């Protein structure tokens, strides 16, 4: 599978999600879609990032944008994480790395002095017609949600 670049239509995808759903890109036609990729449920940075999206969800709604979180964790893990953090958005389970590969977010990272393969924290903005219009890579959690909202407000 090739990776998608800014200005290109994102190929439709379908993945299992929280709430016993299977979500596809086509489900969000007519809305902007914020896909945020994060390494792992229930870890400090990922929890903080999800909480920031949660705490600003009404602003995303006002800007006609849907937020979805994506990691390689199972739907079962996602359900617990979503419930515990009261996330008002769904989490997609990408255990076979279909979406991770499409957006080229799997990278070699250093963890405790060892090289490990994992998700590089990244976010992608897809417009109402399914075209990738913005990306953020190597995201810094503290300021990230405001950066995404700033781009959405300028649109």
C-alpha positions in Angstrom: 0.0 0.0 0.0 1.3 3.4 -0.9 1.2 6.3 1.5 -1.0 9.4 1.1 0.4 12.9 0.7 -1.1 16.3 1.2 -3.4 17.3 -1.6 -4.3 13.6 -2.4 -7.6 11.8 -1.8 -7.3 9.4 1.1 -8.3 5.9 0.0 -11.4 4.6 1.8 -10.6 2.5 4.8 -12.7 0.5 7.3 -11.5 -0.4 10.8 -13.1 -1.7 14.0 -13.9 1.0 16.5 -15.3 1.5 20.0 -19.0 1.2 20.4 -19.1 -2.1 18.4 -18.7 -0.2 15.2 -16.7 -0.5 12.0 -15.9 3.0 10.7 -14.8 4.0 7.2 -13.7 7.3 5.7 -16.9 7.4 3.7 -18.9 7.6 7.0 -17.5 11.2 7.4 -18.2 12.6 3.9 -19.3 16.2 4.3 -17.3 16.7 7.6 -13.7 17.3 8.3 -11.9 14.4 9.9 -9.1 14.8 12.5 -7.3 11.4 12.7 -4.8 11.4 15.5 -2.4 8.5 15.8 -0.9 7.7 19.2 1.4 4.9 20.5 -0.6 3.2 23.3 -3.7 3.4 25.4 -3.4 4.3 29.1 0.1 5.8 28.9 0.8 9.3 30.2 1.3 11.2 26.9 -1.5 9.4 25.1 -3.9 10.0 28.0 -3.0 13.7 28.1 -3.4 14.0 24.3 -6.8 12.3 24.3 -7.9 14.4 27.3 -7.0 17.6 25.3 -9.1 16.5 22.3 -11.9 15.6 24.8 -11.8 18.9 26.5 -12.0 20.8 23.2 -14.6 18.6 21.5 -17.3 21.3 21.3 -14.9 23.5 19.3 -14.2 20.7 16.9 -18.0 20.1 16.5 -18.5 23.9 15.9 -15.9 23.7 13.1 -17.7 20.7 11.4 -14.8 18.3 12.4 -14.9 14.8 13.8 -12.1 13.5 15.9 -10.9 9.9 15.9 -8.0 8.4 17.8 -6.0 5.5 16.2 -3.6 3.1 17.7 -2.6 -0.6 17.4 -4.4 -1.5 20.6 -7.4 -3.9 20.5 -11.0 -2.6 20.5 -11.3 -4.1 24.0 -8.4 -2.0 25.3 -9.8 1.0 23.5 -13.2 0.5 25.2 -11.6 0.6 28.7 -9.5 3.6 27.8 -12.4 5.6 26.3 -14.6 4.8 29.2 -12.0 5.7 31.9 -11.2 9.0 30.2 -14.8 9.8 29.1 -13.7 10.4 25.5 -16.7 11.7 23.4 -15.1 10.3 20.2 -14.3 6.9 18.9 -11.0 5.1 18.9 -10.0 2.9 15.9 -8.1 -0.3 16.3 -5.4 -0.7 13.7 -3.9 -4.0 14.8 -2.9 -5.0 11.2 -1.4 -1.5 10.7 -3.5 -0.8 7.6 -4.0 2.9 8.4 -0.6 3.3 10.1 1.1 2.3 6.9 -1.2 4.5 4.7 -0.2 7.5 6.8 3.4 6.3 7.3 3.4 6.6 11.1 5.3 3.4 12.0 8.8 4.4 12.9 11.8 3.0 14.7 12.0 4.7 18.1 14.4 4.6 21.1 12.8 3.3 24.2 14.8 2.7 27.3 18.0 2.4 25.2 16.4 -0.1 22.7 15.2 0.4 19.2 11.5 -0.4 19.0 9.0 -0.2 16.2 6.0 2.0 17.1 3.6 4.7 16.2 5.1 8.2 15.9 2.5 10.6 17.4 0.9 12.2 14.4 -2.3 13.9 13.3 -3.9 14.3 9.9 -6.7 16.6 8.7 -8.9 15.3 6.0 -11.4 17.7 4.3 -15.1 17.1 3.6 -14.2 15.5 0.3 -11.7 13.0 1.6 -8.6 14.9 0.7 -5.6 15.1 3.1 -5.1 18.8 3.7 -2.8 19.0 6.7 -0.5 16.9 8.8 1.4 17.2 12.0 4.2 14.8 12.7 6.3 14.3 15.9 3.5 16.0 17.8 4.2 17.8 21.1 1.2 17.0 23.3 1.0 20.2 25.3 0.2 22.6 22.3 -1.1 20.2 19.7 -4.9 20.5 20.0 -4.6 24.3 19.8 -2.5 24.0 16.6 -5.1 21.7 15.0 -7.9 24.1 16.0 -6.0 27.1 14.6 -5.7 25.4 11.2 -9.4 24.4 11.3 -10.4 28.0 12.1 -8.4 29.4 9.1 -10.2 27.0 6.8 
